[in-house]
Amino acid sequence: MNPVPMSPRAVDLEDEVAHRLAEARWRKLKAKGWSIRRDWDRHDPVKPVGSGSWLAVHTRGIDHLSRWVHRATGRGVYVSEPYTDAFDLADVQGYARAHGFEVVVLPSLSLHYPPYSRAVVFWRGDFGIDDLLGERQ
Protein backbone atom coordinates (compact mmCIF):
# COMPACT_ATOMS: atom_id res chain seq x y z
CA MET A 1 0.00 0.00 0.00
CA ASN A 2 1.41 3.38 -0.98
CA PRO A 3 0.92 6.30 1.37
CA VAL A 4 -1.15 9.20 0.15
CA PRO A 5 1.21 11.97 -0.99
CA MET A 6 1.07 15.10 1.09
CA SER A 7 0.11 18.40 -0.44
CA PRO A 8 2.87 21.03 -0.79
CA ARG A 9 1.25 23.01 2.03
CA ALA A 10 1.28 19.98 4.34
CA VAL A 11 4.94 19.35 3.52
CA ASP A 12 5.77 22.99 4.27
CA LEU A 13 3.96 22.80 7.62
CA GLU A 14 5.71 19.55 8.51
CA ASP A 15 9.09 21.10 7.64
CA GLU A 16 8.29 24.15 9.77
CA VAL A 17 7.32 22.00 12.77
CA ALA A 18 10.53 19.96 12.44
CA HIS A 19 12.62 23.12 12.15
CA ARG A 20 11.05 24.72 15.24
CA LEU A 21 11.40 21.53 17.26
CA ALA A 22 15.08 21.22 16.31
CA GLU A 23 15.69 24.87 17.23
CA ALA A 24 14.08 24.43 20.66
CA ARG A 25 16.14 21.31 21.33
CA TRP A 26 19.34 23.05 20.21
CA ARG A 27 18.67 26.01 22.53
CA LYS A 28 18.36 23.60 25.48
CA LEU A 29 21.61 21.82 24.61
CA LYS A 30 23.41 25.13 24.15
CA ALA A 31 22.13 26.37 27.52
CA LYS A 32 23.65 23.24 29.10
CA GLY A 33 27.03 24.15 27.60
CA TRP A 34 27.10 21.99 24.46
CA SER A 35 28.36 23.01 21.03
CA ILE A 36 27.86 21.05 17.83
CA ARG A 37 30.50 20.29 15.22
CA ARG A 38 29.22 18.91 11.95
CA ASP A 39 31.99 16.37 11.63
CA TRP A 40 33.41 13.41 13.42
CA ASP A 41 37.13 13.06 14.11
CA ARG A 42 39.81 10.38 14.01
CA HIS A 43 38.50 8.80 17.24
CA ASP A 44 34.98 8.24 15.96
CA PRO A 45 33.14 4.92 15.81
CA VAL A 46 33.07 4.89 11.98
CA LYS A 47 36.31 5.15 10.03
CA PRO A 48 36.55 6.86 6.64
CA VAL A 49 37.25 4.72 3.61
CA GLY A 50 39.01 5.73 0.42
CA SER A 51 39.20 9.45 -0.21
CA GLY A 52 37.30 10.61 2.85
CA SER A 53 33.94 8.99 2.14
CA TRP A 54 32.19 7.58 5.19
CA LEU A 55 31.69 3.85 5.43
CA ALA A 56 28.13 3.99 6.67
CA VAL A 57 27.22 0.60 5.27
CA HIS A 58 28.71 -1.21 8.28
CA THR A 59 25.47 -0.70 10.07
CA ARG A 60 22.12 0.92 9.64
CA GLY A 61 21.85 3.85 12.00
CA ILE A 62 24.91 5.82 10.91
CA ASP A 63 23.62 8.95 9.19
CA HIS A 64 23.61 12.74 9.66
CA LEU A 65 26.75 12.78 11.80
CA SER A 66 27.80 15.41 14.32
CA ARG A 67 30.08 15.70 17.34
CA TRP A 68 28.77 17.42 20.46
CA VAL A 69 31.42 18.96 22.71
CA HIS A 70 30.84 20.43 26.14
CA ARG A 71 32.47 23.87 26.25
CA ALA A 72 33.44 23.81 29.95
CA THR A 73 34.76 20.24 30.20
CA GLY A 74 35.88 19.55 26.62
CA ARG A 75 34.18 16.17 26.80
CA GLY A 76 32.32 15.03 23.77
CA VAL A 77 30.03 12.49 22.22
CA TYR A 78 29.44 11.36 18.67
CA VAL A 79 25.89 11.60 17.40
CA SER A 80 24.28 9.92 14.43
CA GLU A 81 20.72 10.81 13.50
CA PRO A 82 19.23 8.14 11.26
CA TYR A 83 15.64 8.21 10.12
CA THR A 84 13.42 5.85 12.07
CA ASP A 85 12.77 3.53 9.12
CA ALA A 86 16.52 2.99 8.64
CA PHE A 87 17.23 2.33 12.28
CA ASP A 88 18.07 -1.02 13.90
CA LEU A 89 19.06 -0.69 17.58
CA ALA A 90 20.57 -4.15 17.92
CA ASP A 91 22.72 -3.58 14.84
CA VAL A 92 23.98 -0.21 16.11
CA GLN A 93 24.65 -1.48 19.64
CA GLY A 94 26.59 -4.48 18.36
CA TYR A 95 28.69 -2.35 16.06
CA ALA A 96 29.39 0.28 18.75
CA ARG A 97 30.37 -2.20 21.42
CA ALA A 98 32.61 -4.09 19.00
CA HIS A 99 34.50 -0.81 18.52
CA GLY A 100 34.74 0.11 22.22
CA PHE A 101 31.82 2.53 22.42
CA GLU A 102 28.74 2.71 24.57
CA VAL A 103 25.58 3.76 22.79
CA VAL A 104 22.15 5.04 23.70
CA VAL A 105 19.21 6.20 21.60
CA LEU A 106 17.63 9.50 22.63
CA PRO A 107 14.76 10.47 20.32
CA SER A 108 14.18 13.61 22.38
CA LEU A 109 17.61 15.00 21.41
CA SER A 110 17.33 14.51 17.66
CA LEU A 111 18.09 17.72 15.77
CA HIS A 112 17.96 16.42 12.19
CA TYR A 113 14.33 16.54 11.08
CA PRO A 114 12.61 15.53 14.31
CA PRO A 115 10.48 13.54 14.97
CA TYR A 116 11.52 11.36 12.02
CA SER A 117 15.10 10.84 13.17
CA ARG A 118 16.63 9.55 16.37
CA ALA A 119 19.75 10.76 18.19
CA VAL A 120 22.07 7.76 18.50
CA VAL A 121 24.77 8.85 20.96
CA PHE A 122 28.19 7.12 21.12
CA TRP A 123 30.81 7.66 23.84
CA ARG A 124 33.81 6.04 25.51
CA GLY A 125 35.07 6.06 29.07
CA ASP A 126 33.32 7.09 32.24
CA PHE A 127 31.12 9.60 30.48
CA GLY A 128 27.51 8.94 31.35
CA ILE A 129 24.34 9.91 29.63
CA ASP A 130 23.50 12.10 32.64
CA ASP A 131 26.49 14.23 31.59
CA LEU A 132 24.82 14.87 28.26
CA LEU A 133 21.43 15.58 29.71
CA GLY A 134 22.93 17.91 32.32
CA GLU A 135 21.41 16.08 35.26
CA ARG A 136 24.67 15.30 37.04
CA GLN A 137 27.06 17.95 38.32
N, C-alpha and C positions, 0 to 999 in steps of 0.2 A: 504494500500500500504506500503510495507516495503522499507526503504531506501536502497540504494546500499551500501554495506559495503565498507569502505575505505581500500585501500592497506596499508600494514605496513609502507611503506615510507610516505604516506599521513598522517597517524596517528602520526608518528614521527615528521613530519614538523608542524602539528597542535599543538602537545605538546610543541615543541620548541618555536613557536610563543606565546603560552599562558604563558610559563615560562618567556620569555623576557618581555612581557607586564606587568606581575606581578612584575618583578624586577624593571622596570622603575617606576611603580606606587609606589612601596615601597620606592624607593630612594626619590621620591618627598615628601611622608609623613614623612620620617625620617628627611629630610631637614627642614620641618616645625615643628620639635620637637616632633614627635609622636614615641612611641615605641609600639610594639605589644606583647601581652601576649596571649598564646594559651589556655586560659581558661577563664571562667567567674567566678564570685565570688558570695558571699551570697546575694548580692543586685541585682542580674541579673533578667531579665524579665522571665526566665524559671527556675523553681525550680527542683532540682534533686529528683528522686523518687527511693525508695528502696535503694540498695547498691551503690549509686553514679551514676546510669544510668540516662541519660537525658530524660526527658519527652518531646520529640519533637513532639509527636502526637497531642498536643493541637492545633497546627496550622501548615499548610504548610508554609515554609519560614524560619524554624529554622533548620539550618544545617551549618556545618563548622564554628564553633563558635570561636571568639577571642574577646579580650578586648584591646582597643587602649587607651593608657594613654599618656597625654602630659607631657613631662619631666619637663618643667619649671613651669607649673601650677598645676600639679597633677590631673587635670580634666580628665575624661575618658568617653568613650562611649562603648557600647556593639555592636558587629557587627556579623551578621549572613550572610552567603554567600550561599544561596540556588541556585540550578541550575534553569534556567529560566523556564523549563517545570514543576517544582514543586512549582512554586511561585504564590501566590494569594495575591495581595496587600490589598484588602479589609479585608481578613482574618487576615493578619498580623497587620494591623492598628487597627482593632477591639480588637484583643488580647492585643496589646501593651497598648492601651489607657485604657482598663479594668484593667490593672495592673500598671497604673500611669506613663507610659512612652510615650514620643513622638517618632515618627518613621519617617524616610525618606529613600527612596530607591535611591542609588547613583551608577548606573552601572559603572561609570568611576572610582570608588574607589575599585572595586572588585579585590581581590588578589588571590582568589582560582579559578584557571582555567578560567581566563577571555578569551573570552567574554561570556562564557556560564554560568556564575554565576553573581549574583547581590549583591552589598553590601547593606544590610538592617541594618541601623544604629538606635540604640535605645539610648535615654538619658532621664534624669530627670532634673528638675530645669530650671534655666535661661540660660543654655547652648544653644547656637544656632548653626545651621549648619555652619554658617560663621566661628565659632571657629574651626571647624574641617578642613574646607577648607583653613584656614589661611588668610581670607580676611578681618578680623576685628582685630584691635589691642587692 
